[in-house]
C-alpha cells in the first residue's frame, strides 16, 4: 500500500497507473483545503491526542511540500478555505463547498475534486454534497487520524489515495477515501476514535480499494442525487433527540421553543423512544413539526410500523441520525410535503 512521502512513496506504490501519469499529461485535480487533522502539524512526533489544541494547521501548499509526490500524480489547482477543526464545519460551510464544487466542475479539463477535511463531521459534509451535487467528475473527501509529522501518520497515504481516486474518469459521485478504502458518501460512517480504520460502511462495505495498480472499484456506487438543482442557502433547524433510560421531554420542548421545524429521534433499536418522549414527539408531529424516527445503533434499518403512520412519523431507513438530519433539513428547505419527505427517505 501507499507508504511515505517523496521518492520512497513513488517507489513503494509501484503503480503502473501513476508511473504512466508521470510520463504523460497529468490529469487536473482541484484540491480544497478545509483543515482538520490531515492539515495539522503536531508539536511532537508521538502526539496523537493533544495536537487538536496545540498543533499548527497548514495550507494545502505546505502540505504538498511535505508530500511532494502528489504533484507528480496530478496537476493540482489549490484552493484554501479557512483551516478549522471539523467541529466548526456545518451548514454554512457545506453550502459554500457545494457552490465551489459546482464552479470548479464547470472547468472542462477538470478530472476531479479533492476536499481535505477533519474526520469528525466528514460523513455529514460528504452526505450533504452527495445529496446536492450532480457533477461529471468525482468529489473525494479525505481526512487523517494522525497529524502530519507524527510516527505512522496516515495523512500522506490518505492524500495520495484521494488524489489518485479523483483522477478516475469513470467515477461520478461523492466518496470518502481513508485507510486504503473508497467509501460511498451515502453509507460511510466514522466508527472509531483513534484507529486508522476509522471509517466503515455498515452493511455495505467500501465500494473500492487502493492497490498498486490504482483504485479498483468493486462495489455498487450509489449516485442518486435528489437535490442536484437546489441552489438555496436556507438550512431549516432540525435537532437530534437522543433516547436513553429515563429520558424525558425537556430536550424536545426546548428544541421546539428554539424554532425546530424537524426532529430526529435517535431512539432505541428498532426505533423506539421512552414513553414520555414518544408522547412529546406525537404532540410535535400533530403541531406540524416533521418527526423522523431513527436509531442510536451503529447499523440496521428502521422500518415503518402502524404507529408510524398514525403519528405521522417518518422512518429513517438505515440513515444515521446525523445523516437523517441533513436530509430532512434539505427537504424542508425545498418545501417538500410530508409525503414527499417520506419518499425522499425511502429512496435516499
C-alpha positions in Angstrom: 0.0 0.0 0.0 0.9 3.6 0.0 3.9 4.5 2.1 5.9 7.6 2.9 6.2 11.0 1.2 8.7 11.8 -1.6 10.6 9.4 -3.8 10.2 6.5 -1.5 6.4 6.8 -1.7 6.6 6.6 -5.5 8.7 3.5 -5.3 6.5 2.0 -2.7 3.4 2.5 -4.7 4.9 0.9 -7.8 1.7 1.8 -9.6 1.6 1.4 -13.3 -1.1 3.9 -13.4 0.8 6.6 -11.5 4.0 5.9 -13.5 2.1 6.3 -16.7 0.7 9.6 -15.4 4.2 10.9 -14.7 5.3 10.3 -18.3 2.2 11.8 -19.9 -0.1 14.8 -19.5 -1.2 14.9 -15.9 -4.9 15.0 -15.1 -6.1 18.2 -13.5 -7.5 17.9 -9.9 -8.7 20.7 -7.7 -7.8 20.3 -4.1 -9.7 22.2 -1.5 -8.2 22.7 2.0 -10.6 23.0 4.9 -8.3 22.0 7.8 -8.7 19.0 10.1 -6.1 16.5 11.3 -4.8 15.9 7.8 -3.7 19.6 7.6 -2.3 19.8 11.2 1.3 19.5 12.3 1.7 18.3 15.9 4.4 19.6 18.3 5.6 16.1 19.0 6.2 13.1 16.7 4.2 11.0 19.2 1.3 13.4 19.8 -1.8 11.7 18.6 -4.1 13.4 21.2 -3.1 17.0 22.3 -2.4 18.2 18.7 -6.1 19.1 18.5 -5.4 22.0 20.9 -1.7 22.6 20.3 -1.0 21.7 16.7 -0.5 24.1 13.8 -2.8 24.0 10.8 -1.2 24.5 7.4 -2.4 25.4 4.0 -2.5 23.0 1.0 0.8 24.3 -0.3 2.7 23.4 2.8 1.2 20.0 2.9 2.2 19.4 -0.7 5.8 20.3 0.2 5.6 17.5 2.8 4.1 15.1 0.4 5.7 16.2 -2.9 4.9 13.0 -4.9 1.3 14.2 -5.1 2.3 16.9 -7.5 3.6 14.1 -9.8 0.2 12.3 -9.8 -1.9 15.3 -10.9 -1.8 18.9 -12.0 -3.2 20.4 -8.8 -5.4 23.5 -8.6 -5.2 24.6 -5.0 -8.0 26.4 -3.1 -7.5 27.2 0.6 -10.6 27.8 2.7 -10.4 28.8 6.3 -8.5 26.0 8.1 -10.5 24.8 11.0 -11.3 21.7 13.0 -14.2 19.7 11.6 -16.2 20.5 14.7 -16.5 24.1 13.3 -17.9 22.8 9.9 -21.7 22.9 9.4 -24.4 24.1 7.0 -22.9 27.4 6.0 -19.6 25.8 5.0 -21.4 22.9 3.4 -23.3 25.3 1.1 -20.0 27.1 0.3 -18.4 23.8 -0.6 -21.4 22.9 -2.8 -21.2 26.1 -4.7 -17.4 25.9 -5.0 -17.5 22.3 -6.4 -20.1 23.3 -9.0 -17.9 26.2 -10.1 -14.8 24.1 -10.3 -16.6 21.3 -12.1 -17.6 23.7 -14.8 -14.0 23.7 -16.0 -14.0 21.3 -19.0 -10.5 20.0 -18.3 -11.0 19.1 -14.6 -10.7 15.3 -13.7 -11.9 15.5 -10.1 -12.1 17.4 -6.8 -10.4 16.5 -3.5 -11.5 18.1 -0.2 -9.2 17.9 2.8 -11.5 17.7 5.8 -11.5 16.9 9.5 -12.9 13.5 10.4 -15.4 14.5 13.0 -18.1 15.8 10.6 -16.6 14.4 7.4 -19.5 12.0 6.9 -22.1 14.8 7.2 -20.3 17.1 4.8 -19.9 14.2 2.3 -23.6 13.2 2.6 -24.7 16.9 2.1 -22.6 17.0 -1.1 -23.9 13.6 -2.2 -27.5 15.0 -2.0 -26.8 18.3 -3.7 -24.2 17.7 -6.4 -24.8 16.4 -9.9 -21.3 16.5 -11.5 -19.5 14.6 -14.2 -16.3 14.4 -12.0 -15.8 12.6 -8.7 -15.7 14.6 -5.5 -13.4 12.9 -2.9 -13.3 13.8 0.8 -10.3 12.8 2.8 -9.0 13.2 6.3 -6.5 11.6 8.7 -6.4 10.1 12.1 -2.9 11.1 12.9 -1.4 14.5 12.2 1.4 15.3 9.8 4.9 14.6 11.1 3.9 12.0 13.7 5.1 8.5 13.6 3.0 6.4 11.3 0.8 9.3 10.2 -1.8 8.3 7.7 -2.1 11.8 6.3 0.4 11.3 3.3 -1.1 7.9 2.2 -4.6 9.2 2.5 -3.8 12.3 0.5 -2.1 10.2 -2.2 -5.1 7.8 -2.3 -7.6 10.6 -2.6 -5.9 12.4 -5.4 -5.4 9.2 -7.3 -9.1 8.3 -6.9 -10.1 11.8 -8.2 -8.3 11.0 -11.5 -10.5 8.1 -12.3 -12.8 9.4 -15.0 -15.4 6.7 -14.7 -16.3 7.7 -11.1 -19.2 10.0 -10.6 -20.5 11.0 -7.2 -19.1 11.8 -3.8 -16.7 9.5 -2.0 -14.6 9.2 1.2 -11.1 7.8 0.9 -9.4 6.6 4.1 -7.0 3.9 5.0 -6.8 2.4 1.5 -10.5 2.2 1.1 -13.0 4.1 -1.1 -16.5 4.5 0.5 -19.7 5.9 -0.8 -20.8 9.1 0.9 -24.3 7.6 1.3 -23.2 4.8 3.6 -19.9 5.8 5.3 -19.7 6.5 9.0 -16.9 7.2 11.4 -16.8 4.2 13.7 -13.6 4.6 15.8 -12.0 7.4 17.7 -8.3 6.8 17.0 -7.9 3.7 14.8 -6.6 4.2 11.3 -9.5 2.1 10.1 -12.0 4.6 11.5 -14.4 4.8 8.6 -16.8 2.0 7.7 -19.9 1.5 5.6 -22.0 -0.8 7.9 -23.9 -3.4 6.0 -22.4 -2.3 2.7 -18.6 -2.2 2.8 -16.4 0.0 0.7 -17.1 0.5 -3.0 -13.4 0.2 -3.8 -9.9 -0.1 -2.6 -6.5 1.3 -3.5 -3.9 -1.1 -4.9 -0.5 -0.9 -6.5 -2.2 -0.5 -9.9 -4.5 2.2 -8.7 -8.1 2.3 -7.4 -10.2 -0.8 -8.0 -14.0 -0.3 -7.8 -15.7 -3.5 -6.7 -18.9 -2.4 -5.0 -22.1 -0.7 -6.1 -21.8 3.0 -6.3 -24.9 4.9 -5.1 -25.1 8.1 -7.2 -28.8 9.1 -6.8 -28.9 12.9 -6.3 -32.3 14.2 -5.3 -31.5 17.9 -4.8 -28.9 18.4 -7.5 -30.7 21.6 -8.8 -31.0 23.2 -5.3 -29.1 26.4 -5.0 -30.7 27.7 -1.9 -28.9 28.9 1.2 -31.6 28.2 3.8 -31.0 25.4 6.2 -34.0 25.0 8.5 -33.4 24.0 12.1 -33.6 20.3 12.7 -32.5 18.8 16.0 -31.4 15.3 17.1 -33.1 13.9 20.2 -31.2 11.0 21.8 -33.0 8.3 23.8 -31.6 6.8 26.9 -33.0 5.1 30.0 -35.4 7.6 31.8 -35.2 10.3 29.1 -37.9 12.9 29.4 -39.4 15.6 27.1 -37.3 18.5 28.2 -35.0 18.5 25.3 -37.8 18.0 22.8 -39.7 21.0 24.2 -36.5 23.1 24.3 -35.8 22.4 20.6 -39.3 23.2 19.6 -39.1 26.5 21.6 -35.9 27.3 19.7 -37.7 27.0 16.4 -37.0 23.5 15.2 -39.0 22.6 12.1 -38.0 18.9 12.3 -36.9 16.4 15.0 -34.7 13.3 14.5 -35.3 10.8 17.2 -32.1 8.8 17.8 -34.1 6.1 19.6 -33.6 2.6 20.8 -33.5 -0.2 18.3 -35.7 -0.9 16.4 -37.0 2.7 16.5 -38.4 3.4 19.9 -38.2 6.3 22.4 -39.1 6.4 26.0 -42.9 6.7 26.7 -42.5 10.3 27.7 -40.5 11.2 24.6 -42.9 9.3 22.4 -45.8 11.4 23.7 -43.9 14.6 23.2 -43.0 13.6 19.6 -46.6 12.7 18.8 -47.6 16.2 20.0 -44.9 17.8 17.9 -46.0 15.9 14.9 -49.6 16.9 15.4 -48.4 20.5 15.6 -46.8 20.3 12.1 -43.2 19.5 13.1 -41.7 16.7 11.0 -40.6 13.8 13.1 -38.2 11.2 11.8 -37.6 8.1 13.9 -34.1 6.8 13.7 -31.9 4.7 15.9 -28.8 5.2 18.0 -27.4 1.9 17.0 -24.5 1.7 14.6 -26.2 -0.4 11.9 -29.7 -1.7 10.9 -32.8 -0.3 9.2 -35.7 1.4 10.8 -38.9 0.3 9.1 -42.4 1.8 9.3 -44.9 0.2 11.5 -48.6 1.0 12.0 -47.9 3.6 14.7 -45.6 5.5 12.4 -48.4 6.3 10.0 -50.8 7.0 12.8 -48.5 9.6 14.3 -47.2 11.0 11.0 -43.7 9.8 11.8 -41.2 9.0 9.1 -38.8 6.1 9.3 -35.1 7.0 8.9 -34.3 3.7 7.0 -30.7 3.0 7.6 -29.5 6.6 7.8 -27.7 7.6 11.0 -29.4 10.3 13.0 -26.8 12.8 11.8 -27.4 12.0 8.1 -31.1 11.9 8.6 -30.8 15.5 10.0 -29.0 16.6 6.8 -31.6 15.1 4.5 -34.6 16.4 6.5 -33.1 20.0 6.6 -32.6 20.0 2.8 -36.1 18.5 2.3 -37.6 21.3 4.4 -35.6 23.9 2.6 -37.1 22.6 -0.6 -40.6 22.9 0.9 -41.4 19.2 0.3 -44.7 17.9 1.6 -44.8 15.2 4.3 -45.5 12.6 1.6 -42.6 13.8 -0.5 -40.3 13.8 2.6 -41.2 10.2 3.3 -40.5 9.3 -0.3 -37.1 11.0 0.0 -36.2 8.9 3.0 -37.4 5.7 1.3 -35.3 6.5 -1.8 -32.2 8.1 -0.2 
